[in-house]
Every structure is written in C-alpha cells, then in structure tokens.
Amino acid sequence: MPVDLNKILQTIRRDAGLTEAPEREPLIKMEALDSERPPQEPLIESAGETYGRPISVCFAGVGTCGVNILMSLKSQNASNELVEFVGINSDGGSIKELEKNGFKDNIALSMDSYYLGAGGDLAVAKELGDKYYDQFVKRFKNNNVDLALVVTGMGGGTGTGVAPMVAKAAKEAQSGKPNKLTIGVATMPEGIEADRRDMAMHGMEELKKYVDALIVIDQINILDVLDEQNASIDDVNDLIDSRFQIVLQSIMDTVTKYTKRNIDFADVCSTLKSSGDSIITTVEASAGNVEDIKRELVKVLNDKLLIDHSKKIASRLMIYQFYEQGYSERTHYEVVSEIQKIFNWTKIGDYYRCILDNPPENTVKFLKIGSGSGGEYKGKTKVIVMAGGFVDKPSVEKQTVAIPAVAVPTAAMPKVITPEPLPIRATVATKVLPVAEPPPPPPPQGTSLEELLKKGFSL
C-alpha cells in the first residue's frame, strides 16, 4: 500500500499547532514493498544500443517443421523471457496445437476458411506469402525486432514458399536501422526424400536473398551422424531439434552475458551481416586437457549436418570462450588458433591470419575474440563460434620456393682474339721466297754411323 508522505507531514504540523500549509506534491513518494509485483524485465547492457531495453528477438517458425521446432524449444525453456515465438502455418491443426501449448502470437494462413495447408504446392504457398506479407511486416515492426530468426524446413509447401516472404518482411521492418539482423535456419530433406531436394534448393536460394546469414541443417548425412544403427525416429528428431537449440542458445548466451572481454550484439551483427552461408554453434569440453578441447572443436565444427567448409576460408570469425578462474592464457591461445586453423586461416610464424587470394568484391574480413570466467565453468570450458563470409580456397596452392644460387665451376675458356683487318693498299708484285725448313735435331750421342745412316742422316 503506498504511503502518502504529504499527509503525514500535515498531521505533524497540525499536532504541533502550526498553520496549515497548502498541500503540495511531495518531493519523494514512498511505496511499500509488494512481493506480488512482477519483477522488472532485465536490461541487457551488452547488447549494443539496447542499454535502455532488452534486445528484441523474434523466433518465427514457418510451416509444420518450423512450428514443431518452436514447440520443442519452448518445452526446453530456451530463454523464453527474452524471445518472442511466432508460429506461421497453413495447417490449422498445427496452429491449434500451438495455442494449446501457450503460443498466442500466431499467424494462420489460408486462401479460404478451411486452413488445410498448401498440399506441397509451391505456387499455392507463394500466393499465401504474398497475401499475408503486410501482416508479417506489421508483426515485426510492432515488436521492434532487433534479431529475427526465420526457422523452417525446406522441400514442402508452406516452408519452401512462405519462409522467404517472412524473411523479406523482417528485413523491410528493420530497414534503415543500425544493428538489426535477420537469420535463416533451415533444414534440407534427408536421403529418403531425395525427390524433394530440387524444390528445397529453390526455396533455399530464395530465402538466401532476404537473410543476412543462413544456417543450413542438411539431413542428407543423418545416417552418418547417428552412431547407432537402429536409432529411433525420435532420436533423429531430437538430433535436428538440438541443432536449432544450439543456434538460438549460442546467440542468446552471446548477447545476454557481460564479461570483461565482452562481445555484444553489435559484434554479432558485424560477424553475420550479409555473410551468406554461416555456422553458429557452441562447443563444451573438459578444461583439463587442451588436446581434448581441440578434438571436440574439430568434431563439432566439422559436423556433417552443417555446411562443408573444408575447401573454404571463413573471412569472418567470432570466438567467445568461457572458462573457470585461473584458466591458462596459453590454452586460450591454442583454442583460438585451432578454430582459425579449422576455418583454413594461414599460419604465419606462431599465429594465424585470414589470407584471401583474389576475394570476391565487397568481401569483408572481421575477427572478434571475447572471453570470460565464472564459477559455473568449474572444470570445463565453453566456446561459442560464429563463422561466415566463406570464400573458396584457391584450387592450386601458390607456393613461392626460393632457389638458392649455386656456384657451378666451369673450365677456363681460351681468350679469342679477333685480328683487326689490314688496311687496303695497291697490289705490288712480289717474289715469293721459299720458307726455310728447320734444321734436323742433332743425333743422339753414342749412336753408330750405320744406325745414323739407317735413320736418314746424311754425311
């Protein structure tokens, strides 16, 4: 119950016999503590330009796959207090299921009043996207969304045709405002649905036009990822759900945690803005052995359900490591270097650099490294990685090999002297004299006369 300080002062004045003063608004109003009053929404000081309010995140699930992901995430209590979940589908049954699970801000799609879905017809789905486009824009504008995640499954009707229009609406609502981001998270059909992959690729290319970053969870390798031969369908669904959960949780952990070496939402925007195919994930490992951490990094960052970046260079990297108090700085350096190595950065001396050979036009390079410690990381470490702006590696590695000069001994060549031409003179008749032959050598001593005569000597 609020306490009126002004009335208390008036009573004191009246009991003291003082003249009644005109009633004034008190300088300070005191309120009794009310334990039932809901707590105020927390501020996120680390979310760039959002000091006065929390960052606004909208997780829009489009189509049946997107709606199922929404319900799965809410059941896991994934930062619900900061995330708005919006279900968008043409299947009336899934909309009812959303409402039963507490989702209130849904958009049901239909060309009539039956809400029977798009029937896998891409043309019908695109028509639904056009019809409800203004409603999508209004939803994002009214909520002043800073970060929109458009979640869907490609290869069917509604997700393939409507999700690109939802992403386009989010970008339009964010137009002209700094530090805004639209991310697409989509699945590709698994092997037994191979006939749907062509339509899925078409939808993926359309979605890529309207998002800053696109995280693709490709189920074509799902059997390679599952360790158990007889894994259940529920195991597969849980595996896919976990990838969506990791993407959302990685972003929320980045923008809601404040550390001394901090990464905020503006850094996330710099990493993912217009970055195309991207990777967002979190790696957790025991902090005791750096080699264990490296193995876990290689395993997670080379996940077969994510894009194959083995022949690409990530021009943008954001690395956020959390660890216990007293964590080794040398180990932190090795962890960061291992991530740079995985994304094909070039080692120069003891460090890695992003070296691009003839990068595409407008390629932006960006690196942000953050770190923080806390008691919750006792004996373990957690690393959040965001990578984007992938550029193809050169098909042939250009290596410049310095060949040392070797002195090769050569035989001395005789000096050639070219005689100078004689001057031209008048011809004069001359007598040619015979050339005198050299005298024969003297006979060797001790030789008899007969021997000398036989050898041609004359007397």
C-alpha positions in Angstrom: 0.0 0.0 0.0 1.6 3.4 -1.0 2.4 5.7 1.9 1.4 9.3 1.4 4.3 11.3 2.9 2.5 14.6 2.4 -0.4 13.6 4.7 2.0 12.5 7.4 3.7 15.9 7.3 0.3 17.7 7.5 -0.6 15.7 10.6 2.6 16.5 12.3 2.2 20.2 11.5 -1.4 20.2 12.9 -0.5 18.4 16.1 2.3 21.0 16.6 -0.2 23.9 16.3 1.4 25.2 13.1 -0.6 26.9 10.4 -1.9 24.6 7.8 0.3 24.8 4.7 -1.1 24.5 1.2 -1.0 20.9 0.0 2.0 20.2 -2.3 3.1 17.3 -4.3 5.8 15.5 -2.2 9.3 15.5 -3.5 9.6 11.8 -2.8 6.8 9.3 -2.9 7.4 6.1 -0.9 5.8 2.8 -1.8 5.5 -0.2 0.4 7.2 -3.3 -0.9 4.9 -5.6 -2.7 6.1 -9.1 -3.0 3.5 -9.9 -5.6 4.6 -7.3 -8.0 6.2 -9.0 -11.1 10.0 -8.4 -11.4 11.1 -5.8 -13.9 12.4 -7.0 -17.3 16.2 -7.2 -17.1 18.3 -4.8 -19.1 21.0 -6.3 -21.4 23.8 -3.8 -21.2 25.9 -6.0 -23.5 23.5 -5.9 -26.5 24.8 -2.8 -28.3 22.4 0.3 -28.4 20.0 -1.5 -26.1 21.1 -0.1 -22.8 17.5 1.2 -22.1 15.7 -2.0 -23.1 16.4 -5.7 -23.7 17.3 -6.8 -27.2 14.1 -7.9 -29.0 14.4 -11.4 -30.5 11.6 -13.0 -32.7 11.8 -16.7 -33.4 9.4 -17.2 -36.3 8.6 -20.9 -37.2 7.3 -21.2 -40.7 5.5 -24.4 -41.9 5.0 -27.6 -40.0 8.7 -28.1 -39.4 9.2 -24.6 -38.1 6.2 -24.9 -35.8 7.4 -28.2 -34.4 10.8 -26.6 -33.7 9.1 -23.8 -31.8 7.2 -26.1 -29.5 10.3 -28.2 -28.9 12.3 -25.1 -27.9 9.7 -23.8 -25.6 9.5 -27.2 -23.9 13.2 -26.8 -23.2 12.7 -23.3 -21.8 15.2 -21.7 -24.2 15.4 -18.1 -23.0 11.7 -17.7 -23.2 11.6 -14.5 -21.3 13.6 -12.7 -24.0 12.4 -14.5 -27.1 9.0 -14.0 -28.8 7.9 -17.2 -30.5 5.6 -16.7 -33.6 4.1 -19.7 -35.4 3.2 -19.2 -39.1 1.5 -22.1 -40.9 -1.3 -23.0 -43.3 -2.2 -26.2 -41.4 -5.0 -25.3 -38.9 -4.2 -28.4 -36.8 -0.7 -27.2 -36.0 -2.0 -23.7 -35.2 -4.4 -25.3 -32.6 -1.5 -27.3 -31.2 0.5 -24.0 -30.8 -2.4 -22.4 -28.9 -2.7 -25.4 -26.6 1.0 -25.0 -25.8 0.7 -21.3 -24.9 1.7 -19.7 -28.2 -0.6 -16.7 -28.7 1.0 -14.7 -31.4 0.4 -17.0 -34.4 -0.5 -16.2 -38.0 -2.7 -18.8 -39.6 -2.5 -18.8 -43.4 -5.3 -19.8 -45.8 -6.8 -18.9 -49.2 -10.3 -19.8 -47.8 -11.6 -20.6 -44.3 -10.5 -24.2 -44.0 -6.8 -23.9 -43.2 -6.0 -27.3 -44.8 -2.4 -26.5 -45.8 -0.7 -25.9 -49.1 -0.6 -29.5 -50.1 3.0 -29.3 -51.1 2.1 -27.0 -53.9 4.8 -24.3 -54.2 2.6 -22.0 -56.2 -0.1 -22.0 -53.6 2.5 -21.4 -50.8 3.9 -18.4 -52.7 0.4 -17.0 -53.1 -0.2 -17.3 -49.4 3.1 -15.5 -48.7 2.0 -12.6 -50.9 -1.4 -12.5 -49.3 -0.1 -12.2 -45.7 3.0 -10.2 -46.4 1.8 -7.0 -45.0 0.7 -8.8 -41.8 4.3 -10.2 -41.5 5.8 -6.7 -41.8 3.4 -5.3 -39.2 4.2 -8.0 -36.7 8.0 -7.4 -36.9 7.5 -3.6 -36.9 5.1 -3.5 -33.9 7.6 -5.6 -31.8 10.6 -3.5 -33.0 12.5 -6.7 -33.6 16.3 -6.4 -33.4 17.0 -10.1 -34.3 14.7 -12.2 -36.4 15.3 -15.9 -36.8 13.2 -17.5 -39.6 13.1 -21.2 -38.9 11.7 -23.7 -41.5 12.0 -27.0 -43.2 12.6 -26.9 -47.0 11.1 -29.2 -49.5 7.5 -29.0 -48.6 4.9 -26.4 -49.5 4.5 -23.7 -46.8 8.0 -23.6 -45.5 9.5 -23.5 -49.0 7.2 -20.8 -50.4 6.3 -18.7 -47.4 9.6 -18.6 -45.4 11.4 -16.3 -47.9 8.5 -13.8 -47.7 8.6 -13.9 -43.9 12.4 -13.1 -44.1 11.8 -10.4 -46.6 9.2 -8.8 -44.3 11.6 -8.9 -41.4 14.3 -7.1 -43.5 11.8 -4.5 -44.6 10.7 -3.8 -40.9 14.4 -3.4 -40.0 15.3 -1.2 -42.9 17.3 1.9 -42.1 18.0 0.9 -38.5 21.5 0.0 -37.3 22.4 -3.3 -35.5 19.5 -5.3 -36.9 19.8 -8.9 -38.1 17.7 -11.5 -39.9 19.0 -15.1 -39.8 17.5 -18.0 -41.6 17.8 -21.5 -40.1 16.5 -24.2 -42.4 16.7 -28.0 -42.9 17.2 -29.8 -46.1 15.4 -33.2 -46.8 17.1 -36.4 -45.8 18.0 -39.1 -48.3 14.7 -40.9 -48.4 13.1 -37.6 -49.5 15.7 -37.0 -52.3 12.9 -36.2 -54.8 12.1 -33.1 -52.7 15.6 -31.7 -52.8 15.2 -29.8 -56.1 12.3 -27.8 -54.7 14.2 -27.4 -51.4 17.2 -25.9 -53.2 14.9 -23.5 -54.9 13.4 -22.4 -51.6 16.9 -22.1 -50.0 18.1 -19.8 -52.8 15.0 -17.6 -52.4 15.5 -17.5 -48.6 19.2 -16.6 -49.0 18.1 -13.4 -50.9 16.5 -11.9 -47.8 18.6 -13.0 -44.8 21.9 -11.8 -43.5 23.1 -15.3 -42.6 21.8 -18.7 -43.5 22.4 -21.8 -41.3 21.6 -25.0 -43.2 21.0 -28.2 -41.4 21.3 -30.8 -44.1 19.8 -34.2 -43.2 21.3 -36.0 -46.2 24.1 -37.2 -43.9 21.8 -38.0 -41.0 22.7 -41.7 -41.0 26.4 -41.0 -41.0 25.9 -38.8 -37.9 23.9 -41.3 -35.9 26.2 -43.7 -34.1 23.6 -46.3 -33.5 22.4 -48.4 -36.5 18.9 -48.9 -35.0 18.4 -45.3 -33.8 14.7 -44.4 -33.5 12.9 -41.7 -35.4 12.6 -39.8 -32.1 16.4 -39.9 -31.9 16.7 -38.3 -35.3 14.1 -35.6 -34.5 15.9 -34.8 -31.2 19.2 -34.6 -33.1 17.8 -32.0 -35.5 16.0 -30.1 -32.7 19.3 -29.9 -30.9 20.9 -28.0 -33.8 18.2 -25.4 -33.7 18.5 -25.1 -30.0 22.3 -24.6 -30.2 21.9 -21.8 -32.7 19.4 -19.9 -30.6 21.2 -20.5 -27.3 24.6 -19.5 -28.8 23.1 -16.2 -29.8 21.4 -15.6 -26.5 24.4 -16.5 -24.5 26.5 -14.1 -26.5 24.2 -11.1 -26.1 23.0 -11.6 -22.6 26.3 -12.3 -20.8 28.6 -9.5 -19.9 32.3 -10.2 -19.4 35.4 -8.1 -19.1 36.4 -9.0 -22.6 32.9 -8.6 -23.9 31.1 -9.4 -27.1 27.9 -7.6 -27.7 25.1 -7.7 -30.3 26.8 -5.1 -32.4 29.7 -7.6 -32.8 27.3 -10.3 -33.7 25.9 -8.0 -36.4 29.4 -7.3 -37.7 30.1 -11.0 -37.9 26.8 -12.1 -39.6 25.6 -9.1 -41.5 25.3 -10.1 -45.2 27.6 -13.1 -44.5 25.6 -15.7 -46.5 26.2 -19.3 -45.5 27.2 -19.4 -41.9 27.9 -21.5 -38.9 26.7 -20.8 -35.3 27.4 -23.4 -32.7 28.7 -24.0 -29.2 31.4 -26.4 -28.1 31.7 -27.6 -24.5 34.6 -29.7 -23.2 36.6 -30.5 -20.1 39.1 -27.8 -19.4 41.8 -30.2 -18.2 43.4 -31.1 -21.4 43.8 -28.8 -24.4 44.1 -31.7 -26.8 40.6 -32.9 -25.7 39.3 -29.4 -26.4 40.8 -29.4 -29.8 39.3 -32.8 -30.7 35.9 -31.6 -29.6 36.3 -28.4 -31.7 37.2 -30.4 -34.8 34.2 -32.7 -34.2 31.6 -30.0 -33.7 32.9 -27.5 -36.3 33.1 -30.3 -38.9 29.5 -31.5 -38.1 28.2 -33.4 -41.2 24.8 -31.7 -40.7 26.3 -28.3 -41.3 27.9 -26.8 -44.5 31.1 -28.4 -45.7 33.7 -25.6 -45.3 36.8 -27.9 -45.8 37.5 -26.1 -49.1 36.5 -22.6 -47.9 38.0 -19.8 -45.8 35.9 -18.0 -43.2 36.5 -14.3 -43.7 34.6 -13.5 -40.5 35.1 -15.2 -37.2 33.6 -14.5 -33.7 35.1 -16.6 -30.9 33.7 -16.3 -27.3 35.3 -18.6 -24.7 34.1 -19.1 -21.1 36.2 -20.8 -18.5 36.9 -21.2 -14.8 39.0 -18.8 -12.8 42.8 -19.2 -13.3 42.4 -20.6 -16.8 45.7 -20.8 -18.8 46.2 -18.0 -21.2 48.4 -20.3 -23.3 45.5 -22.8 -23.6 43.1 -19.9 -24.6 45.6 -19.0 -27.4 45.7 -22.6 -28.6 41.9 -22.9 -28.6 41.6 -19.7 -30.7 44.4 -20.9 -33.0 42.7 -24.3 -33.5 39.5 -22.6 -34.6 41.3 -20.4 -37.1 43.1 -23.5 -38.4 39.8 -25.4 -38.9 38.5 -22.5 -40.9 41.6 -22.5 -43.2 43.4 -19.4 -42.0 47.1 -19.2 -42.8 49.7 -19.8 -40.2 52.4 -17.1 -40.3 55.0 -17.6 -37.6 53.2 -18.5 -34.4 49.8 -17.0 -35.4 47.0 -17.5 -37.9 45.8 -14.8 -40.3 42.9 -14.7 -42.8 44.7 -14.6 -46.2 42.3 -14.4 -49.2 43.5 -14.9 -52.8 41.5 -12.7 -55.1 38.5 -12.4 -52.8 35.0 -11.6 -54.3 34.0 -8.0 -54.5 32.7 -6.5 -51.2 34.2 -9.3 -49.1 34.5 -8.1 -45.5 37.1 -9.5 -43.1 36.2 -9.4 -39.4 37.6 -11.1 -36.2 36.3 -10.7 -32.7 37.6 -12.7 -29.7 36.0 -12.5 -26.3 36.4 -14.3 -23.1 35.0 -14.5 -19.6 35.3 -16.6 -16.4 32.9 -17.8 -13.7 32.2 -20.4 -11.1 29.7 -22.2 -13.3 32.6 -23.3 -15.6 34.4 -25.2 -12.9 36.4 -27.9 -14.6 35.0 -27.2 -18.1 35.1 -24.6 -20.9 32.5 -23.4 -23.3 33.3 -21.9 -26.7 30.8 -20.1 -28.9 31.8 -19.9 -32.6 30.1 -17.8 -35.3 31.7 -18.1 -38.8 30.5 -16.6 -42.1 31.6 -14.8 -45.3 33.0 -18.1 -46.7 35.4 -17.7 -49.7 36.6 -20.5 -51.8 40.2 -21.6 -51.3 42.4 -21.4 -54.4 42.2 -24.5 -56.4 46.0 -24.7 -56.6 48.0 -23.6 -53.6 50.5 -21.0 -54.8 53.8 -21.5 -53.0 56.9 -19.4 -53.8 60.0 -21.5 -53.3 63.3 -19.6 -53.1 66.0 -21.4 -55.0 69.5 -20.7 -53.6 72.2 -19.6 -56.1 74.8 -22.3 -56.5 78.2 -21.5 -58.0 79.0 -24.1 -60.7 82.7 -24.4 -61.6 83.4 -24.2 -65.3 86.6 -24.8 -67.4 88.5 -21.7 -68.3 87.8 -20.8 -71.9 90.7 -19.6 -74.1 90.5 -15.9 -75.0 89.6 -15.5 -78.6 91.4 -12.6 -80.3 89.9 -11.3 -83.5 92.6 -9.9 -85.8 92.0 -6.4 -87.0 91.5 -6.1 -90.8 94.6 -4.9 -92.7 94.3 -1.6 -94.5 93.6 -1.8 -98.2 96.7 -1.0 -100.4 97.7 -1.1 -104.0 98.7 -4.5 -105.2 102.5 -4.9 -105.7 104.2 -7.9 -107.5 106.5 -9.5 -105.1 108.7 -12.6 -105.3 107.6 -15.4 -103.0 110.6 -16.8 -101.2 110.6 -20.5 -100.0 110.2 -21.0 -96.3 113.4 -22.4 -94.8 112.8 -25.8 -93.2 114.1 -26.0 -89.6 117.4 -28.0 -89.2 117.0 -31.6 -88.1 117.7 -32.3 -84.4 121.3 -33.4 -83.6 121.8 -37.2 -83.5 121.8 -38.7 -80.1 125.1 -39.3 -78.5 126.5 -42.9 -78.6 124.9 -43.8 -81.9 127.0 -45.7 -84.5 127.4 -44.5 -88.1 125.4 -47.3 -89.5 122.5 -46.6 -87.3 122.6 -42.9 -88.3 122.6 -43.8 -92.0 119.6 -46.1 -91.5 117.7 -43.3 -89.7 118.1 -41.0 -92.6 121.0 -38.9 -91.5 123.4 -37.9 -94.3 127.1 -37.3 -94.2 
